[in-house]
Amino acid sequence: YLIVTNQTTYELVRRRRIPYLRAIPERVHPFSKGICRNLHNFCCSLGLERIPTPQEIEEKSRPYTCSDLATCRCC
C-alpha cells in the first residue's frame, strides 16, 4: 500500500501531525504519481523526488470526473 500510494510509514501513521499534510484530505496522496509510476520509481529509481507545489496538491485533491478518467488523470 505504501509503495502504491508513494508514502512513508511516518506519513501514513502520523498524517495529522505532519504540517504539510494537515490541510490535505485523507484520500489525497500528494507524492503519488499513479500506481505504475510509483512502482517504477520504487523499483528502478535511485534519486529523490521534489516536493509538489500547492497548485499540484490542489489539482490532485479535486474529485475525478469522467474526462479525467479518459485522460488518465488517475494514473
PDB file of N, CA, C and O in Angstrom:
ATOM      1  N   TYR A   1       0.831  -1.195   0.000  1.00  0.00           N
ATOM      2  CA  TYR A   1       0.000   0.000   0.000  1.00  0.00           C
ATOM      3  C   TYR A   1       0.869   1.250   0.000  1.00  0.00           C
ATOM      4  O   TYR A   1       0.583   2.205  -0.722  1.00  0.00           O
ATOM      5  N   LEU A   2       1.915   1.250   0.796  1.00  0.00           N
ATOM      6  CA  LEU A   2       2.781   2.425   0.876  1.00  0.00           C
ATOM      7  C   LEU A   2       3.482   2.708  -0.456  1.00  0.00           C
ATOM      8  O   LEU A   2       3.597   3.865  -0.862  1.00  0.00           O
ATOM      9  N   ILE A   3       3.941   1.675  -1.124  1.00  0.00           N
ATOM     10  CA  ILE A   3       4.609   1.852  -2.410  1.00  0.00           C
ATOM     11  C   ILE A   3       3.617   2.357  -3.453  1.00  0.00           C
ATOM     12  O   ILE A   3       3.918   3.284  -4.205  1.00  0.00           O
ATOM     13  N   VAL A   4       2.451   1.754  -3.496  1.00  0.00           N
ATOM     14  CA  VAL A   4       1.442   2.115  -4.497  1.00  0.00           C
ATOM     15  C   VAL A   4       0.974   3.558  -4.311  1.00  0.00           C
ATOM     16  O   VAL A   4       0.675   4.236  -5.294  1.00  0.00           O
ATOM     17  N   THR A   5       0.906   4.042  -3.061  1.00  0.00           N
ATOM     18  CA  THR A   5       0.473   5.416  -2.800  1.00  0.00           C
ATOM     19  C   THR A   5       1.648   6.378  -2.625  1.00  0.00           C
ATOM     20  O   THR A   5       1.447   7.575  -2.418  1.00  0.00           O
ATOM     21  N   ASN A   6       2.869   5.858  -2.706  1.00  0.00           N
ATOM     22  CA  ASN A   6       4.096   6.652  -2.578  1.00  0.00           C
ATOM     23  C   ASN A   6       4.136   7.413  -1.252  1.00  0.00           C
ATOM     24  O   ASN A   6       4.309   8.632  -1.225  1.00  0.00           O
ATOM     25  N   GLN A   7       3.974   6.675  -0.158  1.00  0.00           N
ATOM     26  CA  GLN A   7       4.001   7.237   1.181  1.00  0.00           C
ATOM     27  C   GLN A   7       5.078   6.560   2.010  1.00  0.00           C
ATOM     28  O   GLN A   7       5.550   5.472   1.679  1.00  0.00           O
ATOM     29  N   THR A   8       5.457   7.226   3.096  1.00  0.00           N
ATOM     30  CA  THR A   8       6.318   6.591   4.082  1.00  0.00           C
ATOM     31  C   THR A   8       5.433   6.096   5.216  1.00  0.00           C
ATOM     32  O   THR A   8       4.274   6.498   5.326  1.00  0.00           O
ATOM     33  N   THR A   9       5.966   5.238   6.045  1.00  0.00           N
ATOM     34  CA  THR A   9       5.215   4.760   7.210  1.00  0.00           C
ATOM     35  C   THR A   9       4.854   5.934   8.101  1.00  0.00           C
ATOM     36  O   THR A   9       3.741   5.996   8.624  1.00  0.00           O
ATOM     37  N   TYR A  10       5.769   6.852   8.278  1.00  0.00           N
ATOM     38  CA  TYR A  10       5.519   8.035   9.103  1.00  0.00           C
ATOM     39  C   TYR A  10       4.345   8.846   8.568  1.00  0.00           C
ATOM     40  O   TYR A  10       3.490   9.276   9.342  1.00  0.00           O
ATOM     41  N   GLU A  11       4.293   9.060   7.260  1.00  0.00           N
ATOM     42  CA  GLU A  11       3.186   9.808   6.666  1.00  0.00           C
ATOM     43  C   GLU A  11       1.857   9.087   6.862  1.00  0.00           C
ATOM     44  O   GLU A  11       0.831   9.732   7.077  1.00  0.00           O
ATOM     45  N   LEU A  12       1.866   7.783   6.793  1.00  0.00           N
ATOM     46  CA  LEU A  12       0.641   7.007   6.978  1.00  0.00           C
ATOM     47  C   LEU A  12       0.154   7.073   8.420  1.00  0.00           C
ATOM     48  O   LEU A  12      -1.029   7.308   8.666  1.00  0.00           O
ATOM     49  N   VAL A  13       1.049   6.870   9.363  1.00  0.00           N
ATOM     50  CA  VAL A  13       0.667   6.769  10.779  1.00  0.00           C
ATOM     51  C   VAL A  13       0.424   8.132  11.416  1.00  0.00           C
ATOM     52  O   VAL A  13      -0.485   8.272  12.233  1.00  0.00           O
ATOM     53  N   ARG A  14       1.204   9.119  11.064  1.00  0.00           N
ATOM     54  CA  ARG A  14       1.136  10.435  11.718  1.00  0.00           C
ATOM     55  C   ARG A  14       0.665  11.554  10.800  1.00  0.00           C
ATOM     56  O   ARG A  14       1.088  12.701  10.949  1.00  0.00           O
ATOM     57  N   ARG A  15      -0.189  11.236   9.873  1.00  0.00           N
ATOM     58  CA  ARG A  15      -0.615  12.216   8.863  1.00  0.00           C
ATOM     59  C   ARG A  15      -1.124  13.516   9.476  1.00  0.00           C
ATOM     60  O   ARG A  15      -0.791  14.590   8.976  1.00  0.00           O
ATOM     61  N   ARG A  16      -1.903  13.456  10.518  1.00  0.00           N
ATOM     62  CA  ARG A  16      -2.483  14.666  11.125  1.00  0.00           C
ATOM     63  C   ARG A  16      -1.449  15.505  11.872  1.00  0.00           C
ATOM     64  O   ARG A  16      -1.697  16.676  12.161  1.00  0.00           O
ATOM     65  N   ARG A  17      -0.321  14.935  12.178  1.00  0.00           N
ATOM     66  CA  ARG A  17       0.725  15.675  12.903  1.00  0.00           C
ATOM     67  C   ARG A  17       1.771  16.287  11.978  1.00  0.00           C
ATOM     68  O   ARG A  17       2.602  17.074  12.430  1.00  0.00           O
ATOM     69  N   ILE A  18       1.748  15.949  10.721  1.00  0.00           N
ATOM     70  CA  ILE A  18       2.731  16.465   9.775  1.00  0.00           C
ATOM     71  C   ILE A  18       2.174  17.753   9.170  1.00  0.00           C
ATOM     72  O   ILE A  18       1.127  17.728   8.522  1.00  0.00           O
ATOM     73  N   PRO A  19       2.866  18.882   9.375  1.00  0.00           N
ATOM     74  CA  PRO A  19       2.312  20.171   8.926  1.00  0.00           C
ATOM     75  C   PRO A  19       1.943  20.232   7.444  1.00  0.00           C
ATOM     76  O   PRO A  19       0.892  20.776   7.107  1.00  0.00           O
ATOM     77  N   TYR A  20       2.761  19.700   6.561  1.00  0.00           N
ATOM     78  CA  TYR A  20       2.463  19.812   5.132  1.00  0.00           C
ATOM     79  C   TYR A  20       1.348  18.876   4.677  1.00  0.00           C
ATOM     80  O   TYR A  20       0.915  18.966   3.528  1.00  0.00           O
ATOM     81  N   LEU A  21       0.871  17.979   5.540  1.00  0.00           N
ATOM     82  CA  LEU A  21      -0.233  17.080   5.178  1.00  0.00           C
ATOM     83  C   LEU A  21      -1.538  17.409   5.893  1.00  0.00           C
ATOM     84  O   LEU A  21      -2.577  16.845   5.549  1.00  0.00           O
ATOM     85  N   ARG A  22      -1.515  18.303   6.874  1.00  0.00           N
ATOM     86  CA  ARG A  22      -2.716  18.597   7.672  1.00  0.00           C
ATOM     87  C   ARG A  22      -3.900  19.085   6.849  1.00  0.00           C
ATOM     88  O   ARG A  22      -5.024  18.627   7.057  1.00  0.00           O
ATOM     89  N   ALA A  23      -3.670  19.993   5.930  1.00  0.00           N
ATOM     90  CA  ALA A  23      -4.771  20.605   5.179  1.00  0.00           C
ATOM     91  C   ALA A  23      -5.212  19.761   3.985  1.00  0.00           C
ATOM     92  O   ALA A  23      -6.174  20.113   3.302  1.00  0.00           O
ATOM     93  N   ILE A  24      -4.530  18.671   3.731  1.00  0.00           N
ATOM     94  CA  ILE A  24      -4.842  17.838   2.570  1.00  0.00           C
ATOM     95  C   ILE A  24      -5.810  16.727   2.993  1.00  0.00           C
ATOM     96  O   ILE A  24      -5.597  16.093   4.027  1.00  0.00           O
ATOM     97  N   PRO A  25      -6.864  16.483   2.214  1.00  0.00           N
ATOM     98  CA  PRO A  25      -7.811  15.414   2.559  1.00  0.00           C
ATOM     99  C   PRO A  25      -7.121  14.045   2.656  1.00  0.00           C
ATOM    100  O   PRO A  25      -6.110  13.804   1.996  1.00  0.00           O
ATOM    101  N   GLU A  26      -7.674  13.165   3.477  1.00  0.00           N
ATOM    102  CA  GLU A  26      -7.096  11.837   3.717  1.00  0.00           C
ATOM    103  C   GLU A  26      -6.921  11.030   2.429  1.00  0.00           C
ATOM    104  O   GLU A  26      -5.958  10.273   2.304  1.00  0.00           O
ATOM    105  N   ARG A  27      -7.822  11.179   1.491  1.00  0.00           N
ATOM    106  CA  ARG A  27      -7.784  10.369   0.268  1.00  0.00           C
ATOM    107  C   ARG A  27      -6.745  10.853  -0.744  1.00  0.00           C
ATOM    108  O   ARG A  27      -6.500  10.182  -1.746  1.00  0.00           O
ATOM    109  N   VAL A  28      -6.132  12.011  -0.491  1.00  0.00           N
ATOM    110  CA  VAL A  28      -5.161  12.586  -1.413  1.00  0.00           C
ATOM    111  C   VAL A  28      -3.751  12.265  -0.939  1.00  0.00           C
ATOM    112  O   VAL A  28      -3.396  12.513   0.214  1.00  0.00           O
ATOM    113  N   HIS A  29      -2.965  11.718  -1.832  1.00  0.00           N
ATOM    114  CA  HIS A  29      -1.571  11.398  -1.547  1.00  0.00           C
ATOM    115  C   HIS A  29      -0.721  12.295  -2.450  1.00  0.00           C
ATOM    116  O   HIS A  29      -0.533  11.978  -3.624  1.00  0.00           O
ATOM    117  N   PRO A  30      -0.198  13.421  -1.915  1.00  0.00           N
ATOM    118  CA  PRO A  30       0.434  14.434  -2.757  1.00  0.00           C
ATOM    119  C   PRO A  30       1.682  13.982  -3.497  1.00  0.00           C
ATOM    120  O   PRO A  30       2.052  14.604  -4.493  1.00  0.00           O
ATOM    121  N   PHE A  31       2.332  12.941  -3.056  1.00  0.00           N
ATOM    122  CA  PHE A  31       3.550  12.497  -3.725  1.00  0.00           C
ATOM    123  C   PHE A  31       3.294  11.369  -4.723  1.00  0.00           C
ATOM    124  O   PHE A  31       4.207  10.963  -5.441  1.00  0.00           O
ATOM    125  N   SER A  32       2.067  10.862  -4.773  1.00  0.00           N
ATOM    126  CA  SER A  32       1.736   9.773  -5.683  1.00  0.00           C
ATOM    127  C   SER A  32       1.725  10.247  -7.123  1.00  0.00           C
ATOM    128  O   SER A  32       1.262  11.347  -7.426  1.00  0.00           O
ATOM    129  N   LYS A  33       2.239   9.407  -8.007  1.00  0.00           N
ATOM    130  CA  LYS A  33       2.237   9.706  -9.442  1.00  0.00           C
ATOM    131  C   LYS A  33       1.472   8.632 -10.204  1.00  0.00           C
ATOM    132  O   LYS A  33       1.674   8.455 -11.405  1.00  0.00           O
ATOM    133  N   GLY A  34       0.603   7.924  -9.514  1.00  0.00           N
ATOM    134  CA  GLY A  34      -0.127   6.827 -10.124  1.00  0.00           C
ATOM    135  C   GLY A  34       0.562   5.510  -9.801  1.00  0.00           C
ATOM    136  O   GLY A  34       1.762   5.482  -9.527  1.00  0.00           O
ATOM    137  N   ILE A  35      -0.180   4.444  -9.833  1.00  0.00           N
ATOM    138  CA  ILE A  35       0.332   3.139  -9.423  1.00  0.00           C
ATOM    139  C   ILE A  35       1.560   2.720 -10.226  1.00  0.00           C
ATOM    140  O   ILE A  35       2.572   2.318  -9.652  1.00  0.00           O
ATOM    141  N   CYS A  36       1.473   2.811 -11.534  1.00  0.00           N
ATOM    142  CA  CYS A  36       2.589   2.345 -12.377  1.00  0.00           C
ATOM    143  C   CYS A  36       3.867   3.136 -12.132  1.00  0.00           C
ATOM    144  O   CYS A  36       4.937   2.552 -11.960  1.00  0.00           O
ATOM    145  N   ARG A  37       3.764   4.450 -12.115  1.00  0.00           N
ATOM    146  CA  ARG A  37       4.967   5.271 -11.884  1.00  0.00           C
ATOM    147  C   ARG A  37       5.518   5.078 -10.481  1.00  0.00           C
ATOM    148  O   ARG A  37       6.733   5.037 -10.289  1.00  0.00           O
ATOM    149  N   ASN A  38       4.621   4.956  -9.491  1.00  0.00           N
ATOM    150  CA  ASN A  38       5.086   4.731  -8.124  1.00  0.00           C
ATOM    151  C   ASN A  38       5.874   3.431  -8.036  1.00  0.00           C
ATOM    152  O   ASN A  38       6.940   3.390  -7.422  1.00  0.00           O
ATOM    153  N   LEU A  39       5.355   2.374  -8.643  1.00  0.00           N
ATOM    154  CA  LEU A  39       6.065   1.093  -8.624  1.00  0.00           C
ATOM    155  C   LEU A  39       7.390   1.186  -9.381  1.00  0.00           C
ATOM    156  O   LEU A  39       8.404   0.661  -8.922  1.00  0.00           O
ATOM    157  N   HIS A  40       7.385   1.842 -10.520  1.00  0.00           N
ATOM    158  CA  HIS A  40       8.619   2.009 -11.300  1.00  0.00           C
ATOM    159  C   HIS A  40       9.654   2.803 -10.507  1.00  0.00           C
ATOM    160  O   HIS A  40      10.819   2.413 -10.425  1.00  0.00           O
ATOM    161  N   ASN A  41       9.216   3.922  -9.921  1.00  0.00           N
ATOM    162  CA  ASN A  41      10.150   4.735  -9.139  1.00  0.00           C
ATOM    163  C   ASN A  41      10.712   3.964  -7.953  1.00  0.00           C
ATOM    164  O   ASN A  41      11.892   4.100  -7.631  1.00  0.00           O
ATOM    165  N   PHE A  42       9.895   3.171  -7.309  1.00  0.00           N
ATOM    166  CA  PHE A  42      10.367   2.402  -6.156  1.00  0.00           C
ATOM    167  C   PHE A  42      11.362   1.322  -6.577  1.00  0.00           C
ATOM    168  O   PHE A  42      12.387   1.123  -5.924  1.00  0.00           O
ATOM    169  N   CYS A  43      11.058   0.643  -7.651  1.00  0.00           N
ATOM    170  CA  CYS A  43      11.895  -0.481  -8.079  1.00  0.00           C
ATOM    171  C   CYS A  43      13.115  -0.065  -8.897  1.00  0.00           C
ATOM    172  O   CYS A  43      14.145  -0.736  -8.842  1.00  0.00           O
ATOM    173  N   CYS A  44      13.021   1.024  -9.650  1.00  0.00           N
ATOM    174  CA  CYS A  44      14.059   1.340 -10.626  1.00  0.00           C
ATOM    175  C   CYS A  44      14.764   2.678 -10.422  1.00  0.00           C
ATOM    176  O   CYS A  44      15.760   2.940 -11.096  1.00  0.00           O
ATOM    177  N   SER A  45      14.293   3.518  -9.536  1.00  0.00           N
ATOM    178  CA  SER A  45      14.855   4.856  -9.407  1.00  0.00           C
ATOM    179  C   SER A  45      15.786   4.955  -8.203  1.00  0.00           C
ATOM    180  O   SER A  45      15.569   4.305  -7.180  1.00  0.00           O
ATOM    181  N   LEU A  46      16.812   5.766  -8.337  1.00  0.00           N
ATOM    182  CA  LEU A  46      17.761   5.977  -7.246  1.00  0.00           C
ATOM    183  C   LEU A  46      17.682   7.386  -6.666  1.00  0.00           C
ATOM    184  O   LEU A  46      18.156   7.618  -5.555  1.00  0.00           O
ATOM    185  N   GLY A  47      17.092   8.329  -7.397  1.00  0.00           N
ATOM    186  CA  GLY A  47      17.082   9.735  -6.983  1.00  0.00           C
ATOM    187  C   GLY A  47      15.910  10.092  -6.090  1.00  0.00           C
ATOM    188  O   GLY A  47      14.931   9.352  -5.990  1.00  0.00           O
ATOM    189  N   LEU A  48      16.032  11.257  -5.435  1.00  0.00           N
ATOM    190  CA  LEU A  48      14.957  11.789  -4.606  1.00  0.00           C
ATOM    191  C   LEU A  48      14.017  12.620  -5.467  1.00  0.00           C
ATOM    192  O   LEU A  48      14.418  13.147  -6.504  1.00  0.00           O
ATOM    193  N   GLU A  49      12.765  12.737  -5.034  1.00  0.00           N
ATOM    194  CA  GLU A  49      11.779  13.493  -5.794  1.00  0.00           C
ATOM    195  C   GLU A  49      11.556  14.853  -5.160  1.00  0.00           C
ATOM    196  O   GLU A  49      11.791  15.038  -3.966  1.00  0.00           O
ATOM    197  N   ARG A  50      11.102  15.802  -5.963  1.00  0.00           N
ATOM    198  CA  ARG A  50      10.832  17.139  -5.459  1.00  0.00           C
ATOM    199  C   ARG A  50       9.481  17.176  -4.752  1.00  0.00           C
ATOM    200  O   ARG A  50       8.624  16.325  -4.992  1.00  0.00           O
ATOM    201  N   ILE A  51       9.298  18.153  -3.891  1.00  0.00           N
ATOM    202  CA  ILE A  51       8.039  18.340  -3.180  1.00  0.00           C
ATOM    203  C   ILE A  51       7.062  19.021  -4.130  1.00  0.00           C
ATOM    204  O   ILE A  51       7.428  19.998  -4.783  1.00  0.00           O
ATOM    205  N   PRO A  52       5.818  18.526  -4.223  1.00  0.00           N
ATOM    206  CA  PRO A  52       4.858  19.150  -5.138  1.00  0.00           C
ATOM    207  C   PRO A  52       4.474  20.555  -4.683  1.00  0.00           C
ATOM    208  O   PRO A  52       4.489  20.858  -3.490  1.00  0.00           O
ATOM    209  N   THR A  53       4.134  21.398  -5.639  1.00  0.00           N
ATOM    210  CA  THR A  53       3.708  22.763  -5.330  1.00  0.00           C
ATOM    211  C   THR A  53       2.292  22.737  -4.770  1.00  0.00           C
ATOM    212  O   THR A  53       1.573  21.756  -4.959  1.00  0.00           O
ATOM    213  N   PRO A  54       1.881  23.805  -4.081  1.00  0.00           N
ATOM    214  CA  PRO A  54       0.495  23.861  -3.587  1.00  0.00           C
ATOM    215  C   PRO A  54      -0.541  23.707  -4.706  1.00  0.00           C
ATOM    216  O   PRO A  54      -1.605  23.125  -4.492  1.00  0.00           O
ATOM    217  N   GLN A  55      -0.232  24.226  -5.896  1.00  0.00           N
ATOM    218  CA  GLN A  55      -1.161  24.102  -7.024  1.00  0.00           C
ATOM    219  C   GLN A  55      -1.295  22.636  -7.447  1.00  0.00           C
ATOM    220  O   GLN A  55      -2.395  22.184  -7.766  1.00  0.00           O
ATOM    221  N   GLU A  56      -0.199  21.903  -7.451  1.00  0.00           N
ATOM    222  CA  GLU A  56      -0.255  20.487  -7.808  1.00  0.00           C
ATOM    223  C   GLU A  56      -1.052  19.692  -6.782  1.00  0.00           C
ATOM    224  O   GLU A  56      -1.807  18.788  -7.139  1.00  0.00           O
ATOM    225  N   ILE A  57      -0.884  20.031  -5.511  1.00  0.00           N
ATOM    226  CA  ILE A  57      -1.641  19.352  -4.452  1.00  0.00           C
ATOM    227  C   ILE A  57      -3.128  19.661  -4.587  1.00  0.00           C
ATOM    228  O   ILE A  57      -3.968  18.772  -4.445  1.00  0.00           O
ATOM    229  N   GLU A  58      -3.450  20.926  -4.862  1.00  0.00           N
ATOM    230  CA  GLU A  58      -4.845  21.321  -5.061  1.00  0.00           C
ATOM    231  C   GLU A  58      -5.456  20.575  -6.242  1.00  0.00           C
ATOM    232  O   GLU A  58      -6.598  20.122  -6.169  1.00  0.00           O
ATOM    233  N   GLU A  59      -4.707  20.449  -7.318  1.00  0.00           N
ATOM    234  CA  GLU A  59      -5.177  19.726  -8.501  1.00  0.00           C
ATOM    235  C   GLU A  59      -5.484  18.271  -8.163  1.00  0.00           C
ATOM    236  O   GLU A  59      -6.494  17.727  -8.610  1.00  0.00           O
ATOM    237  N   LYS A  60      -4.626  17.648  -7.385  1.00  0.00           N
ATOM    238  CA  LYS A  60      -4.834  16.246  -7.019  1.00  0.00           C
ATOM    239  C   LYS A  60      -5.994  16.059  -6.054  1.00  0.00           C
ATOM    240  O   LYS A  60      -6.562  14.969  -5.984  1.00  0.00           O
ATOM    241  N   SER A  61      -6.358  17.095  -5.310  1.00  0.00           N
ATOM    242  CA  SER A  61      -7.440  16.956  -4.337  1.00  0.00           C
ATOM    243  C   SER A  61      -8.825  17.090  -4.965  1.00  0.00           C
ATOM    244  O   SER A  61      -9.830  16.780  -4.324  1.00  0.00           O
ATOM    245  N   ARG A  62      -8.883  17.556  -6.231  1.00  0.00           N
ATOM    246  CA  ARG A  62     -10.174  17.638  -6.925  1.00  0.00           C
ATOM    247  C   ARG A  62     -10.739  16.245  -7.146  1.00  0.00           C
ATOM    248  O   ARG A  62      -9.983  15.318  -7.439  1.00  0.00           O
ATOM    249  N   PRO A  63     -12.065  16.072  -7.013  1.00  0.00           N
ATOM    250  CA  PRO A  63     -12.668  14.772  -7.324  1.00  0.00           C
ATOM    251  C   PRO A  63     -12.500  14.440  -8.808  1.00  0.00           C
ATOM    252  O   PRO A  63     -12.457  15.338  -9.648  1.00  0.00           O
ATOM    253  N   TYR A  64     -12.407  13.173  -9.117  1.00  0.00           N
ATOM    254  CA  TYR A  64     -12.271  12.742 -10.501  1.00  0.00           C
ATOM    255  C   TYR A  64     -13.583  12.885 -11.250  1.00  0.00           C
ATOM    256  O   TYR A  64     -14.661  12.702 -10.685  1.00  0.00           O
ATOM    257  N   THR A  65     -13.475  13.217 -12.534  1.00  0.00           N
ATOM    258  CA  THR A  65     -14.639  13.277 -13.412  1.00  0.00           C
ATOM    259  C   THR A  65     -14.435  12.250 -14.526  1.00  0.00           C
ATOM    260  O   THR A  65     -13.375  11.633 -14.629  1.00  0.00           O
ATOM    261  N   CYS A  66     -15.457  12.080 -15.349  1.00  0.00           N
ATOM    262  CA  CYS A  66     -15.347  11.132 -16.469  1.00  0.00           C
ATOM    263  C   CYS A  66     -14.219  11.525 -17.415  1.00  0.00           C
ATOM    264  O   CYS A  66     -13.500  10.659 -17.912  1.00  0.00           O
ATOM    265  N   SER A  67     -14.057  12.825 -17.668  1.00  0.00           N
ATOM    266  CA  SER A  67     -12.993  13.252 -18.571  1.00  0.00           C
ATOM    267  C   SER A  67     -11.613  12.991 -17.983  1.00  0.00           C
ATOM    268  O   SER A  67     -10.665  12.718 -18.721  1.00  0.00           O
ATOM    269  N   ASP A  68     -11.492  13.075 -16.649  1.00  0.00           N
ATOM    270  CA  ASP A  68     -10.214  12.767 -16.002  1.00  0.00           C
ATOM    271  C   ASP A  68      -9.834  11.299 -16.201  1.00  0.00           C
ATOM    272  O   ASP A  68      -8.669  10.972 -16.426  1.00  0.00           O
ATOM    273  N   LEU A  69     -10.820  10.433 -16.116  1.00  0.00           N
ATOM    274  CA  LEU A  69     -10.553   9.007 -16.314  1.00  0.00           C
ATOM    275  C   LEU A  69     -10.171   8.738 -17.768  1.00  0.00           C
ATOM    276  O   LEU A  69      -9.311   7.900 -18.039  1.00  0.00           O
ATOM    277  N   ALA A  70     -10.805   9.443 -18.698  1.00  0.00           N
ATOM    278  CA  ALA A  70     -10.494   9.259 -20.112  1.00  0.00           C
ATOM    279  C   ALA A  70      -9.081   9.742 -20.454  1.00  0.00           C
ATOM    280  O   ALA A  70      -8.438   9.198 -21.352  1.00  0.00           O
ATOM    281  N   THR A  71      -8.597  10.770 -19.735  1.00  0.00           N
ATOM    282  CA  THR A  71      -7.259  11.306 -19.983  1.00  0.00           C
ATOM    283  C   THR A  71      -6.213  10.729 -19.023  1.00  0.00           C
ATOM    284  O   THR A  71      -5.078  11.204 -18.969  1.00  0.00           O
ATOM    285  N   CYS A  72      -6.605   9.711 -18.275  1.00  0.00           N
ATOM    286  CA  CYS A  72      -5.707   9.025 -17.334  1.00  0.00           C
ATOM    287  C   CYS A  72      -5.161   9.932 -16.242  1.00  0.00           C
ATOM    288  O   CYS A  72      -4.017   9.757 -15.822  1.00  0.00           O
ATOM    289  N   ARG A  73      -5.946  10.895 -15.771  1.00  0.00           N
ATOM    290  CA  ARG A  73      -5.514  11.734 -14.645  1.00  0.00           C
ATOM    291  C   ARG A  73      -5.327  10.884 -13.390  1.00  0.00           C
ATOM    292  O   ARG A  73      -4.540  11.236 -12.511  1.00  0.00           O
ATOM    293  N   CYS A  74      -6.048   9.770 -13.308  1.00  0.00           N
ATOM    294  CA  CYS A  74      -5.998   8.916 -12.129  1.00  0.00           C
ATOM    295  C   CYS A  74      -4.701   8.119 -12.049  1.00  0.00           C
ATOM    296  O   CYS A  74      -4.379   7.594 -10.983  1.00  0.00           O
ATOM    297  N   CYS A  75      -3.955   8.012 -13.124  1.00  0.00           N
ATOM    298  CA  CYS A  75      -2.717   7.235 -13.096  1.00  0.00           C
ATOM    299  C   CYS A  75      -1.742   7.829 -13.993  1.00  0.00           C
ATOM    300  O   CYS A  75      -0.626   7.323 -14.115  1.00  0.00           O
TER     301      CYS A  75
END
